[in-house]
Amino acid sequence: KRVTQVPCPILCAGFPFSFFEGFKVVEVNGAGAEAVHIWDPDYPILAGYRTLFRQQSLMFAIGAANRARGIKPMTLRELVACQRRQNRLLSRYPTSG
């Protein structure tokens, strides 16, 4: 099995679609996005690092579980293609502020 790129995938395993009725998407991020609250100047730096390390740990656990289910990770070629696509899309993003 191989998971391929899907435009705007929303993976919510275990929840029926009706569970999300009334929800509004306020931000879409990938797994590598940082938790916003860690950028708060009043948030302790060690707590911020703890949050980042926990997030990385969860991503590695998800990857291991997917590999155990027979899902193959993307190839280097696919990774490079995704990064190039992302770089092309960056110029289309509106400026913030």
PyMOL commands that set and color helices and strands:
alter all, ss='L'
color gray80, all
select helices_A, chain A and resi 17-20+36-39+45-68+76-90
alter helices_A, ss='H'
color red, helices_A
deselect
rebuild
show_as cartoon
